[in-house]
Amino acid sequence: MKKTQFLLGFIALGLVIQLVPVSRTNPPVEADIAAPAEVQAILRTSCYDCHSNETVWPWYSHVAPVSWLVASDASGARGKFNFSTWNRYSAAERSVILSRVVHEVHEGDMPPWYYALKHTGAKLSPAQRSVLEAWAAAR
């Protein structure tokens, strides 16, 4: 009896949390970052889902509590920098952002391991890391 009540309570809680609103927006792209085609392809595959206004919201981003995590990750990443609003950054800010990108990519911290688990194409190869690092360092 207690197991049944617990299970029903758990199911009810799972249904109720679906009512918590989550913002899954993609504001308009103002200006994209100018980069060679090879770099642009790497950025789009490995970075844009979080660091742009072109997020692809997968089915699981509509199911709480995972939806909360996905929306929070995208919002937090856009808050750090956003390729879709690249025109808003000064030259100095762009330089700082790109040096952080180089550092994160070099250390293997971007894209995050948990993102790369589901998005296997996002994981950067050593060659892609080198291309991205060389491009960012030259800017």
NUDREN-776353 format. One record per residue: residue number from 1; residue in one letter; x negated, z negated, y of N, C-alpha, C in turn. Coordinates in nm, 4 decimals, padded with zeros to 6 digits. Layout:
residues N
<i:NUM	aa:A	n.east:X	n.up:Z	n.north:Y	ca.east:X	ca.up:Z	ca.north:Y	c.east:X	c.up:Z	c.north:Y>
...
***
This chain:
residues 139
<i:1	aa:M	n.east:-00.0816	n.up:00.0000	n.north:-00.1191	ca.east:00.0000	ca.up:00.0000	ca.north:00.0000	c.east:-00.0862	c.up:00.0000	c.north:00.1258>
<i:2	aa:K	n.east:-00.1891	n.up:-00.0860	n.north:00.1300	ca.east:-00.2750	ca.up:-00.0934	ca.north:00.2482	c.east:-00.3535	c.up:00.0351	c.north:00.2665>
<i:3	aa:K	n.east:-00.3938	n.up:00.0969	n.north:00.1555	ca.east:-00.4663	ca.up:00.2238	ca.north:00.1644	c.east:-00.3769	c.up:00.3314	c.north:00.2242>
<i:4	aa:T	n.east:-00.2528	n.up:00.3337	n.north:00.1854	ca.east:-00.1583	ca.up:00.4324	ca.north:00.2373	c.east:-00.1358	c.up:00.4101	c.north:00.3863>
<i:5	aa:Q	n.east:-00.1187	n.up:00.2848	n.north:00.4271	ca.east:-00.0996	ca.up:00.2532	ca.north:00.5687	c.east:-00.2239	c.up:00.2922	c.north:00.6487>
<i:6	aa:F	n.east:-00.3389	n.up:00.2620	n.north:00.5948	ca.east:-00.4637	ca.up:00.2979	ca.north:00.6635	c.east:-00.4736	c.up:00.4493	c.north:00.6782>
<i:7	aa:L	n.east:-00.4447	n.up:00.5223	n.north:00.5722	ca.east:-00.4519	ca.up:00.6680	ca.north:00.5753	c.east:-00.3520	c.up:00.7254	c.north:00.6753>
<i:8	aa:L	n.east:-00.2305	n.up:00.6747	n.north:00.6759	ca.east:-00.1299	ca.up:00.7218	ca.north:00.7717	c.east:-00.1723	c.up:00.6897	c.north:00.9153>
<i:9	aa:G	n.east:-00.2282	n.up:00.5725	n.north:00.9357	ca.east:-00.2776	ca.up:00.5342	ca.north:01.0687	c.east:-00.3915	c.up:00.6243	c.north:01.1129>
<i:10	aa:F	n.east:-00.4798	n.up:00.6556	n.north:01.0208	ca.east:-00.5932	ca.up:00.7438	ca.north:01.0506	c.east:-00.5446	c.up:00.8842	c.north:01.0868>
<i:11	aa:I	n.east:-00.4482	n.up:00.9347	n.north:01.0131	ca.east:-00.3911	ca.up:01.0668	ca.north:01.0405	c.east:-00.3194	c.up:01.0658	c.north:01.1758>
<i:12	aa:A	n.east:-00.2442	n.up:00.9597	n.north:01.2029	ca.east:-00.1739	ca.up:00.9489	ca.north:01.3314	c.east:-00.2733	c.up:00.9454	c.north:01.4466>
<i:13	aa:L	n.east:-00.3808	n.up:00.8693	n.north:01.4307	ca.east:-00.4840	ca.up:00.8631	ca.north:01.5344	c.east:-00.5458	c.up:01.0010	c.north:01.5561>
<i:14	aa:G	n.east:-00.5728	n.up:01.0719	n.north:01.4462	ca.east:-00.6283	ca.up:01.2068	ca.north:01.4554	c.east:-00.5370	c.up:01.3010	c.north:01.5311>
<i:15	aa:L	n.east:-00.4079	n.up:01.2863	n.north:01.5140	ca.east:-00.3118	ca.up:01.3702	ca.north:01.5854	c.east:-00.3017	c.up:01.3302	c.north:01.7329>
<i:16	aa:V	n.east:-00.3016	n.up:01.2014	n.north:01.7607	ca.east:-00.2891	ca.up:01.1534	ca.north:01.8986	c.east:-00.4097	c.up:01.1953	c.north:01.9824>
<i:17	aa:I	n.east:-00.5290	n.up:01.1885	n.north:01.9264	ca.east:-00.6473	ca.up:01.2239	ca.north:02.0070	c.east:-00.6496	c.up:01.3719	c.north:02.0426>
<i:18	aa:Q	n.east:-00.5713	n.up:01.4534	n.north:01.9729	ca.east:-00.5638	ca.up:01.5952	ca.north:02.0081	c.east:-00.4972	c.up:01.6147	c.north:02.1441>
<i:19	aa:L	n.east:-00.4268	n.up:01.5130	n.north:02.1918	ca.east:-00.3566	ca.up:01.5213	ca.north:02.3200	c.east:-00.4479	c.up:01.4938	c.north:02.4392>
<i:20	aa:V	n.east:-00.5689	n.up:01.4437	n.north:02.4137	ca.east:-00.6629	ca.up:01.4174	ca.north:02.5234	c.east:-00.7119	c.up:01.5515	c.north:02.5764>
<i:21	aa:P	n.east:-00.6892	n.up:01.5781	n.north:02.7067	ca.east:-00.7269	ca.up:01.7091	ca.north:02.7605	c.east:-00.8782	c.up:01.7273	c.north:02.7695>
<i:22	aa:V	n.east:-00.9206	n.up:01.8492	n.north:02.7438	ca.east:-01.0623	ca.up:01.8857	ca.north:02.7518	c.east:-01.0718	c.up:02.0129	c.north:02.8343>
<i:23	aa:S	n.east:-01.1636	n.up:02.0131	n.north:02.9285	ca.east:-01.1817	ca.up:02.1314	ca.north:03.0124	c.east:-01.2756	c.up:02.2302	c.north:02.9441>
<i:24	aa:R	n.east:-01.2235	n.up:02.3457	n.north:02.9103	ca.east:-01.3020	ca.up:02.4536	ca.north:02.8521	c.east:-01.2888	c.up:02.5744	c.north:02.9447>
<i:25	aa:T	n.east:-01.3576	n.up:02.5662	n.north:03.0564	ca.east:-01.3446	ca.up:02.6724	ca.north:03.1561	c.east:-01.4702	c.up:02.7582	c.north:03.1607>
<i:26	aa:N	n.east:-01.4511	n.up:02.8775	n.north:03.2062	ca.east:-01.5613	ca.up:02.9693	ca.north:03.2341	c.east:-01.5373	c.up:03.0265	c.north:03.3738>
<i:27	aa:P	n.east:-01.5884	n.up:02.9567	n.north:03.4766	ca.east:-01.5720	ca.up:03.0098	ca.north:03.6123	c.east:-01.6354	c.up:03.1484	c.north:03.6230>
<i:28	aa:P	n.east:-01.6035	n.up:03.2215	n.north:03.7276	ca.east:-01.6609	ca.up:03.3557	ca.north:03.7434	c.east:-01.8133	c.up:03.3520	c.north:03.7531>
<i:29	aa:V	n.east:-01.8748	n.up:03.4570	n.north:03.7034	ca.east:-02.0192	ca.up:03.4736	ca.north:03.7163	c.east:-02.0456	c.up:03.5235	c.north:03.8577>
<i:30	aa:E	n.east:-02.1271	n.up:03.4499	n.north:03.9319	ca.east:-02.1584	ca.up:03.4884	ca.north:04.0696	c.east:-02.2733	c.up:03.5880	c.north:04.0749>
<i:31	aa:A	n.east:-02.3808	n.up:03.5528	n.north:04.0096	ca.east:-02.4987	ca.up:03.6394	ca.north:04.0063	c.east:-02.5822	c.up:03.5984	c.north:03.8860>
<i:32	aa:D	n.east:-02.6147	n.up:03.6946	n.north:03.8058	ca.east:-02.6926	ca.up:03.6675	ca.north:03.6856	c.east:-02.8410	c.up:03.6684	c.north:03.7188>
<i:33	aa:I	n.east:-02.9181	n.up:03.6028	n.north:03.6357	ca.east:-03.0627	ca.up:03.6001	ca.north:03.6536	c.east:-03.1198	c.up:03.7388	c.north:03.6209>
<i:34	aa:A	n.east:-03.2101	n.up:03.7840	n.north:03.7043	ca.east:-03.2756	ca.up:03.9137	ca.north:03.6796	c.east:-03.3911	c.up:03.8916	c.north:03.5830>
<i:35	aa:A	n.east:-03.3873	n.up:03.9624	n.north:03.4734	ca.east:-03.4915	ca.up:03.9496	ca.north:03.3721	c.east:-03.4984	c.up:04.0789	c.north:03.2920>
<i:36	aa:P	n.east:-03.6143	n.up:04.1064	n.north:03.2337	ca.east:-03.6250	ca.up:04.2236	ca.north:03.1459	c.east:-03.5261	c.up:04.2121	c.north:03.0299>
<i:37	aa:A	n.east:-03.4905	n.up:04.3251	n.north:02.9734	ca.east:-03.3901	ca.up:04.3295	ca.north:02.8664	c.east:-03.4236	c.up:04.2352	c.north:02.7510>
<i:38	aa:E	n.east:-03.5491	n.up:04.2303	n.north:02.7111	ca.east:-03.5888	ca.up:04.1437	ca.north:02.5988	c.east:-03.5644	c.up:03.9963	c.north:02.6320>
<i:39	aa:V	n.east:-03.6001	n.up:03.9566	n.north:02.7527	ca.east:-03.5795	ca.up:03.8181	ca.north:02.7962	c.east:-03.4300	c.up:03.7899	c.north:02.8096>
<i:40	aa:Q	n.east:-03.3575	n.up:03.8827	n.north:02.8684	ca.east:-03.2131	ca.up:03.8664	ca.north:02.8849	c.east:-03.1451	c.up:03.8472	c.north:02.7491>
<i:41	aa:A	n.east:-03.1881	n.up:03.9224	n.north:02.6482	ca.east:-03.1308	ca.up:03.9087	ca.north:02.5138	c.east:-03.1585	c.up:03.7694	c.north:02.4566>
<i:42	aa:I	n.east:-03.2780	n.up:03.7199	n.north:02.4758	ca.east:-03.3125	ca.up:03.5850	ca.north:02.4274	c.east:-03.2273	c.up:03.4805	c.north:02.4978>
<i:43	aa:L	n.east:-03.2180	n.up:03.4910	n.north:02.6296	ca.east:-03.1391	ca.up:03.3948	ca.north:02.7066	c.east:-02.9922	c.up:03.3974	c.north:02.6638>
<i:44	aa:R	n.east:-02.9372	n.up:03.5151	n.north:02.6477	ca.east:-02.7960	ca.up:03.5269	ca.north:02.6092	c.east:-02.7709	c.up:03.4677	c.north:02.4705>
<i:45	aa:T	n.east:-02.8622	n.up:03.4894	n.north:02.3786	ca.east:-02.8447	ca.up:03.4410	ca.north:02.2418	c.east:-02.8679	c.up:03.2909	c.north:02.2294>
<i:46	aa:S	n.east:-02.9651	n.up:03.2390	n.north:02.3033	ca.east:-03.0069	ca.up:03.1006	ca.north:02.2822	c.east:-02.9682	c.up:03.0033	c.north:02.3928>
<i:47	aa:C	n.east:-02.9302	n.up:03.0528	n.north:02.5100	ca.east:-02.9110	ca.up:02.9631	ca.north:02.6244	c.east:-02.7737	c.up:02.9715	c.north:02.6898>
<i:48	aa:Y	n.east:-02.7154	n.up:03.0901	n.north:02.6913	ca.east:-02.5970	ca.up:03.1147	ca.north:02.7730	c.east:-02.4727	c.up:03.0363	c.north:02.7316>
<i:49	aa:D	n.east:-02.4604	n.up:02.9997	n.north:02.6052	ca.east:-02.3410	ca.up:02.9253	ca.north:02.5652	c.east:-02.3274	c.up:02.7940	c.north:02.6409>
<i:50	aa:C	n.east:-02.4367	n.up:02.7364	n.north:02.6816	ca.east:-02.4314	ca.up:02.6108	ca.north:02.7564	c.east:-02.4729	c.up:02.6274	c.north:02.9025>
<i:51	aa:H	n.east:-02.5731	n.up:02.7091	n.north:02.9282	ca.east:-02.6300	ca.up:02.7208	ca.north:03.0629	c.east:-02.5772	c.up:02.8418	c.north:03.1395>
<i:52	aa:S	n.east:-02.4498	n.up:02.8748	n.north:03.1205	ca.east:-02.3889	ca.up:02.9830	ca.north:03.1979	c.east:-02.2383	c.up:02.9633	c.north:03.1993>
<i:53	aa:N	n.east:-02.1713	n.up:03.0467	n.north:03.2753	ca.east:-02.0253	ca.up:03.0463	ca.north:03.2775	c.east:-01.9687	c.up:03.1458	c.north:03.1767>
<i:54	aa:E	n.east:-02.0491	n.up:03.1800	n.north:03.0770	ca.east:-02.0073	ca.up:03.2737	ca.north:02.9728	c.east:-02.0034	c.up:03.2057	c.north:02.8364>
<i:55	aa:T	n.east:-01.9651	n.up:03.0793	n.north:02.8369	ca.east:-01.9578	ca.up:03.0021	ca.north:02.7134	c.east:-01.8551	c.up:03.0622	c.north:02.6194>
<i:56	aa:V	n.east:-01.8934	n.up:03.0754	n.north:02.4940	ca.east:-01.8005	ca.up:03.1165	ca.north:02.3895	c.east:-01.7492	c.up:02.9868	c.north:02.3274>
<i:57	aa:W	n.east:-01.6207	n.up:02.9638	n.north:02.3403	ca.east:-01.5616	ca.up:02.8400	ca.north:02.2904	c.east:-01.5130	c.up:02.8626	c.north:02.1474>
<i:58	aa:P	n.east:-01.5888	n.up:02.8165	n.north:02.0464	ca.east:-01.5494	ca.up:02.8387	ca.north:01.9065	c.east:-01.4243	c.up:02.7576	c.north:01.8708>
<i:59	aa:W	n.east:-01.3680	n.up:02.7866	n.north:01.7566	ca.east:-01.2449	ca.up:02.7204	ca.north:01.7138	c.east:-01.2574	c.up:02.5687	c.north:01.7147>
<i:60	aa:Y	n.east:-01.3720	n.up:02.5171	n.north:01.6737	ca.east:-01.3877	ca.up:02.3717	ca.north:01.6643	c.east:-01.3969	c.up:02.3058	c.north:01.8018>
<i:61	aa:S	n.east:-01.4129	n.up:02.3857	n.north:01.9077	ca.east:-01.4125	ca.up:02.3280	ca.north:02.0426	c.east:-01.2703	c.up:02.2976	c.north:02.0888>
<i:62	aa:H	n.east:-01.1737	n.up:02.3222	n.north:02.0030	ca.east:-01.0333	ca.up:02.2925	ca.north:02.0322	c.east:-00.9820	c.up:02.1759	c.north:01.9473>
<i:63	aa:V	n.east:-01.0716	n.up:02.1127	n.north:01.8715	ca.east:-01.0317	ca.up:02.0047	ca.north:01.7821	c.east:-01.1078	c.up:01.8777	c.north:01.8196>
<i:64	aa:A	n.east:-01.0330	n.up:01.7768	n.north:01.8659	ca.east:-01.0945	ca.up:01.6479	ca.north:01.9000	c.east:-01.1368	c.up:01.5774	c.north:01.7720>
<i:65	aa:P	n.east:-01.2432	n.up:01.5027	n.north:01.7751	ca.east:-01.3286	ca.up:01.4657	ca.north:01.8865	c.east:-01.4446	c.up:01.5637	c.north:01.9118>
<i:66	aa:V	n.east:-01.4595	n.up:01.6639	n.north:01.8260	ca.east:-01.5684	ca.up:01.7605	ca.north:01.8439	c.east:-01.5538	c.up:01.8337	c.north:01.9773>
<i:67	aa:S	n.east:-01.4305	n.up:01.8607	n.north:02.0173	ca.east:-01.4060	ca.up:01.9302	ca.north:02.1443	c.east:-01.4665	c.up:01.8532	c.north:02.2613>
<i:68	aa:W	n.east:-01.4628	n.up:01.7220	n.north:02.2545	ca.east:-01.5183	ca.up:01.6399	ca.north:02.3622	c.east:-01.6695	c.up:01.6602	c.north:02.3705>
<i:69	aa:L	n.east:-01.7332	n.up:01.6652	n.north:02.2555	ca.east:-01.8786	ca.up:01.6826	ca.north:02.2528	c.east:-01.9206	c.up:01.8208	c.north:02.3019>
<i:70	aa:V	n.east:-01.8514	n.up:01.9239	n.north:02.2568	ca.east:-01.8855	ca.up:02.0608	ca.north:02.2962	c.east:-01.8664	c.up:02.0784	c.north:02.4463>
<i:71	aa:A	n.east:-01.7531	n.up:02.0330	n.north:02.4981	ca.east:-01.7262	ca.up:02.0451	ca.north:02.6423	c.east:-01.8259	c.up:01.9633	c.north:02.7241>
<i:72	aa:S	n.east:-01.8611	n.up:01.8465	n.north:02.6758	ca.east:-01.9583	ca.up:01.7625	ca.north:02.7454	c.east:-02.0966	c.up:01.8275	c.north:02.7471>
<i:73	aa:D	n.east:-02.1372	n.up:01.8851	n.north:02.6351	ca.east:-02.2672	ca.up:01.9529	ca.north:02.6289	c.east:-02.2726	c.up:02.0702	c.north:02.7262>
<i:74	aa:A	n.east:-02.1675	n.up:02.1523	n.north:02.7287	ca.east:-02.1656	ca.up:02.2680	ca.north:02.8182	c.east:-02.1646	c.up:02.2238	c.north:02.9644>
<i:75	aa:S	n.east:-02.0843	n.up:02.1245	n.north:02.9955	ca.east:-02.0769	ca.up:02.0751	ca.north:03.1331	c.east:-02.2107	c.up:02.0144	c.north:03.1768>
<i:76	aa:G	n.east:-02.2710	n.up:01.9365	n.north:03.0897	ca.east:-02.4001	ca.up:01.8752	ca.north:03.1211	c.east:-02.5092	c.up:01.9790	c.north:03.1399>
<i:77	aa:A	n.east:-02.5101	n.up:02.0803	n.north:03.0546	ca.east:-02.6109	ca.up:02.1866	ca.north:03.0651	c.east:-02.5927	c.up:02.2667	c.north:03.1929>
<i:78	aa:R	n.east:-02.4683	n.up:02.2990	n.north:03.2264	ca.east:-02.4419	ca.up:02.3715	ca.north:03.3512	c.east:-02.4829	c.up:02.2869	c.north:03.4720>
<i:79	aa:G	n.east:-02.4697	n.up:02.1564	n.north:03.4590	ca.east:-02.5105	ca.up:02.0667	ca.north:03.5672	c.east:-02.6609	c.up:02.0660	c.north:03.5890>
<i:80	aa:K	n.east:-02.7360	n.up:02.0888	n.north:03.4841	ca.east:-02.8822	ca.up:02.0947	ca.north:03.4970	c.east:-02.9247	c.up:02.2249	c.north:03.5616>
<i:81	aa:F	n.east:-02.8713	n.up:02.3346	n.north:03.5124	ca.east:-02.8870	ca.up:02.4661	ca.north:03.5754	c.east:-02.7907	c.up:02.5625	c.north:03.5096>
<i:82	aa:N	n.east:-02.7555	n.up:02.6664	n.north:03.5859	ca.east:-02.6545	ca.up:02.7603	ca.north:03.5406	c.east:-02.7013	c.up:02.9013	c.north:03.5745>
<i:83	aa:F	n.east:-02.7234	n.up:02.9820	n.north:03.4726	ca.east:-02.7678	ca.up:03.1195	ca.north:03.4944	c.east:-02.6622	c.up:03.2024	c.north:03.5692>
<i:84	aa:S	n.east:-02.5365	n.up:03.1637	n.north:03.5601	ca.east:-02.4289	ca.up:03.2383	ca.north:03.6261	c.east:-02.4204	c.up:03.2115	c.north:03.7759>
<i:85	aa:T	n.east:-02.4902	n.up:03.1096	n.north:03.8213	ca.east:-02.4941	ca.up:03.0795	ca.north:03.9646	c.east:-02.6399	c.up:03.0765	c.north:04.0125>
<i:86	aa:W	n.east:-02.7205	n.up:03.1606	n.north:03.9531	ca.east:-02.8638	ca.up:03.1659	ca.north:03.9825	c.east:-02.8885	c.up:03.1908	c.north:04.1311>
<i:87	aa:N	n.east:-02.7985	n.up:03.2628	n.north:04.1958	ca.east:-02.8122	ca.up:03.2955	ca.north:04.3382	c.east:-02.8056	c.up:03.1722	c.north:04.4279>
<i:88	aa:R	n.east:-02.7531	n.up:03.0631	n.north:04.3814	ca.east:-02.7414	ca.up:02.9407	ca.north:04.4618	c.east:-02.8726	c.up:02.8636	c.north:04.4733>
<i:89	aa:Y	n.east:-02.9649	n.up:02.8912	n.north:04.3827	ca.east:-03.0904	ca.up:02.8154	ca.north:04.3812	c.east:-03.1929	c.up:02.8785	c.north:04.4749>
<i:90	aa:S	n.east:-03.2668	n.up:02.7930	n.north:04.5420	ca.east:-03.3761	ca.up:02.8423	ca.north:04.6256	c.east:-03.4906	c.up:02.8861	c.north:04.5356>
<i:91	aa:A	n.east:-03.5875	n.up:02.9524	n.north:04.5930	ca.east:-03.7051	ca.up:02.9963	ca.north:04.5154	c.east:-03.7756	c.up:02.8757	c.north:04.4536>
<i:92	aa:A	n.east:-03.7851	n.up:02.7683	n.north:04.5283	ca.east:-03.8506	ca.up:02.6473	ca.north:04.4768	c.east:-03.7713	c.up:02.5877	c.north:04.3599>
<i:93	aa:E	n.east:-03.6395	n.up:02.5839	n.north:04.3733	ca.east:-03.5564	ca.up:02.5306	ca.north:04.2649	c.east:-03.5665	c.up:02.6172	c.north:04.1403>
<i:94	aa:R	n.east:-03.5681	n.up:02.7481	n.north:04.1598	ca.east:-03.5814	ca.up:02.8392	ca.north:04.0449	c.east:-03.7137	c.up:02.8159	c.north:03.9729>
<i:95	aa:S	n.east:-03.8180	n.up:02.7948	n.north:04.0506	ca.east:-03.9497	ca.up:02.7703	ca.north:03.9923	c.east:-03.9491	c.up:02.6423	c.north:03.9083>
<i:96	aa:V	n.east:-03.8880	n.up:02.5373	n.north:03.9618	ca.east:-03.8798	ca.up:02.4102	ca.north:03.8880	c.east:-03.7976	c.up:02.4280	c.north:03.7606>
<i:97	aa:I	n.east:-03.6844	n.up:02.4966	n.north:03.7720	ca.east:-03.5986	ca.up:02.5189	ca.north:03.6552	c.east:-03.6753	c.up:02.5950	c.north:03.5474>
<i:98	aa:L	n.east:-03.7417	n.up:02.7029	n.north:03.5875	ca.east:-03.8140	ca.up:02.7833	ca.north:03.4889	c.east:-03.9302	c.up:02.7066	c.north:03.4272>
<i:99	aa:S	n.east:-03.9959	n.up:02.6208	n.north:03.5039	ca.east:-04.1036	ca.up:02.5408	ca.north:03.4441	c.east:-04.0463	c.up:02.4410	c.north:03.3444>
<i:100	aa:R	n.east:-03.9260	n.up:02.3878	n.north:03.3721	ca.east:-03.8601	ca.up:02.2996	ca.north:03.2749	c.east:-03.8202	c.up:02.3779	c.north:03.1506>
<i:101	aa:V	n.east:-03.7732	n.up:02.5002	n.north:03.1699	ca.east:-03.7374	ca.up:02.5852	ca.north:03.0555	c.east:-03.8598	c.up:02.6073	c.north:02.9676>
<i:102	aa:V	n.east:-03.9718	n.up:02.6419	n.north:03.0297	ca.east:-04.0959	ca.up:02.6637	ca.north:02.9543	c.east:-04.1318	c.up:02.5380	c.north:02.8753>
<i:103	aa:H	n.east:-04.1249	n.up:02.4238	n.north:02.9393	ca.east:-04.1593	ca.up:02.2982	ca.north:02.8723	c.east:-04.0662	c.up:02.2716	c.north:02.7533>
<i:104	aa:E	n.east:-03.9354	n.up:02.2823	n.north:02.7768	ca.east:-03.8373	ca.up:02.2545	ca.north:02.6708	c.east:-03.8515	c.up:02.3519	c.north:02.5539>
<i:105	aa:V	n.east:-03.8722	n.up:02.4790	n.north:02.5857	ca.east:-03.8880	ca.up:02.5806	ca.north:02.4816	c.east:-04.0181	c.up:02.5564	c.north:02.4049>
<i:106	aa:H	n.east:-04.1254	n.up:02.5300	n.north:02.4781	ca.east:-04.2554	ca.up:02.5064	ca.north:02.4140	c.east:-04.2502	c.up:02.3856	c.north:02.3201>
<i:107	aa:E	n.east:-04.1796	n.up:02.2820	n.north:02.3611	ca.east:-04.1691	ca.up:02.1607	ca.north:02.2788	c.east:-04.0693	c.up:02.1770	c.north:02.1640>
<i:108	aa:G	n.east:-03.9936	n.up:02.2854	n.north:02.1656	ca.east:-03.8941	ca.up:02.3075	ca.north:02.0604	c.east:-03.7662	c.up:02.2283	c.north:02.0816>
<i:109	aa:D	n.east:-03.7473	n.up:02.1766	n.north:02.2038	ca.east:-03.6285	ca.up:02.0961	ca.north:02.2327	c.east:-03.5065	c.up:02.1805	c.north:02.2709>
<i:110	aa:M	n.east:-03.5288	n.up:02.3063	n.north:02.3012	ca.east:-03.4192	ca.up:02.3968	ca.north:02.3366	c.east:-03.4308	c.up:02.5223	c.north:02.2534>
<i:111	aa:P	n.east:-03.3224	n.up:02.5719	n.north:02.2013	ca.east:-03.1930	ca.up:02.5054	ca.north:02.2001	c.east:-03.1965	c.up:02.3820	c.north:02.1105>
<i:112	aa:P	n.east:-03.1060	n.up:02.2880	n.north:02.1339	ca.east:-03.1053	ca.up:02.1650	ca.north:02.0532	c.east:-03.0846	c.up:02.1956	c.north:01.9047>
<i:113	aa:W	n.east:-03.1422	n.up:02.1130	n.north:01.8206	ca.east:-03.1359	ca.up:02.1346	ca.north:01.6765	c.east:-02.9920	c.up:02.1413	c.north:01.6273>
<i:114	aa:Y	n.east:-02.9031	n.up:02.0567	n.north:01.6833	ca.east:-02.7657	ca.up:02.0533	ca.north:01.6352	c.east:-02.6896	c.up:02.1804	c.north:01.6746>
<i:115	aa:Y	n.east:-02.7292	n.up:02.2443	n.north:01.7839	ca.east:-02.6688	ca.up:02.3720	ca.north:01.8229	c.east:-02.7181	c.up:02.4824	c.north:01.7289>
<i:116	aa:A	n.east:-02.8470	n.up:02.4804	n.north:01.7002	ca.east:-02.9068	ca.up:02.5829	ca.north:01.6146	c.east:-02.8556	c.up:02.5755	c.north:01.4701>
<i:117	aa:L	n.east:-02.8072	n.up:02.4582	n.north:01.4279	ca.east:-02.7510	ca.up:02.4475	ca.north:01.2930	c.east:-02.6316	c.up:02.5406	c.north:01.2751>
<i:118	aa:K	n.east:-02.5444	n.up:02.5433	n.north:01.3723	ca.east:-02.4235	ca.up:02.6259	ca.north:01.3639	c.east:-02.4480	c.up:02.7677	c.north:01.4146>
<i:119	aa:H	n.east:-02.5398	n.up:02.7833	n.north:01.5091	ca.east:-02.5699	ca.up:02.9134	ca.north:01.5700	c.east:-02.7117	c.up:02.9531	c.north:01.5282>
<i:120	aa:T	n.east:-02.7245	n.up:03.0009	n.north:01.4061	ca.east:-02.8577	ca.up:03.0258	ca.north:01.3495	c.east:-02.9370	c.up:03.1290	c.north:01.4286>
<i:121	aa:G	n.east:-02.8715	n.up:03.2227	n.north:01.4930	ca.east:-02.9416	ca.up:03.3229	ca.north:01.5722	c.east:-03.0000	c.up:03.2678	c.north:01.7010>
<i:122	aa:A	n.east:-02.9586	n.up:03.1474	n.north:01.7398	ca.east:-03.0064	ca.up:03.0870	ca.north:01.8643	c.east:-03.1457	c.up:03.0264	c.north:01.8501>
<i:123	aa:K	n.east:-03.1838	n.up:02.9927	n.north:01.7291	ca.east:-03.3155	ca.up:02.9315	ca.north:01.7075	c.east:-03.4239	c.up:03.0324	c.north:01.7453>
<i:124	aa:L	n.east:-03.5140	n.up:02.9891	n.north:01.8307	ca.east:-03.6179	ca.up:03.0784	ca.north:01.8811	c.east:-03.7335	c.up:03.0919	c.north:01.7827>
<i:125	aa:S	n.east:-03.7733	n.up:03.2141	n.north:01.7588	ca.east:-03.8918	ca.up:03.2395	ca.north:01.6771	c.east:-04.0148	c.up:03.2150	c.north:01.7638>
<i:126	aa:P	n.east:-04.1313	n.up:03.1987	n.north:01.7040	ca.east:-04.2529	ca.up:03.1837	ca.north:01.7844	c.east:-04.2741	c.up:03.3016	c.north:01.8804>
<i:127	aa:A	n.east:-04.2423	n.up:03.4224	n.north:01.8362	ca.east:-04.2579	ca.up:03.5396	ca.north:01.9231	c.east:-04.1617	c.up:03.5323	c.north:02.0414>
<i:128	aa:Q	n.east:-04.0376	n.up:03.4922	n.north:02.0168	ca.east:-03.9410	ca.up:03.4790	ca.north:02.1262	c.east:-03.9828	c.up:03.3692	c.north:02.2234>
<i:129	aa:R	n.east:-04.0343	n.up:03.2601	n.north:02.1697	ca.east:-04.0844	ca.up:03.1518	ca.north:02.2567	c.east:-04.1942	c.up:03.2052	c.north:02.3479>
<i:130	aa:S	n.east:-04.2856	n.up:03.2804	n.north:02.2901	ca.east:-04.3968	ca.up:03.3356	ca.north:02.3681	c.east:-04.3474	c.up:03.4291	c.north:02.4779>
<i:131	aa:V	n.east:-04.2517	n.up:03.5150	n.north:02.4450	ca.east:-04.1965	ca.up:03.6079	ca.north:02.5437	c.east:-04.1310	c.up:03.5310	c.north:02.6571>
<i:132	aa:L	n.east:-04.0505	n.up:03.4331	n.north:02.6233	ca.east:-03.9793	ca.up:03.3548	ca.north:02.7237	c.east:-04.0754	c.up:03.2731	c.north:02.8085>
<i:133	aa:E	n.east:-04.1725	n.up:03.2106	n.north:02.7462	ca.east:-04.2712	ca.up:03.1311	ca.north:02.8197	c.east:-04.3536	c.up:03.2181	c.north:02.9134>
<i:134	aa:A	n.east:-04.3985	n.up:03.3331	n.north:02.8668	ca.east:-04.4800	ca.up:03.4220	ca.north:02.9500	c.east:-04.3989	c.up:03.4728	c.north:03.0694>
<i:135	aa:W	n.east:-04.2742	n.up:03.5104	n.north:03.0450	ca.east:-04.1891	ca.up:03.5594	ca.north:03.1530	c.east:-04.1660	c.up:03.4498	c.north:03.2571>
<i:136	aa:A	n.east:-04.1274	n.up:03.3306	n.north:03.2107	ca.east:-04.0976	ca.up:03.2203	ca.north:03.3038	c.east:-04.2218	c.up:03.1763	c.north:03.3799>
<i:137	aa:A	n.east:-04.3348	n.up:03.1739	n.north:03.3133	ca.east:-04.4584	ca.up:03.1308	ca.north:03.3788	c.east:-04.5023	c.up:03.2313	c.north:03.4863>
<i:138	aa:A	n.east:-04.4673	n.up:03.3576	n.north:03.4681	ca.east:-04.5078	ca.up:03.4621	ca.north:03.5646	c.east:-04.4178	c.up:03.4652	c.north:03.6868>
<i:139	aa:R	n.east:-04.3081	n.up:03.3961	n.north:03.6856	ca.east:-04.2129	ca.up:03.4006	ca.north:03.7966	c.east:-04.2439	c.up:03.3028	c.north:03.9023>
***
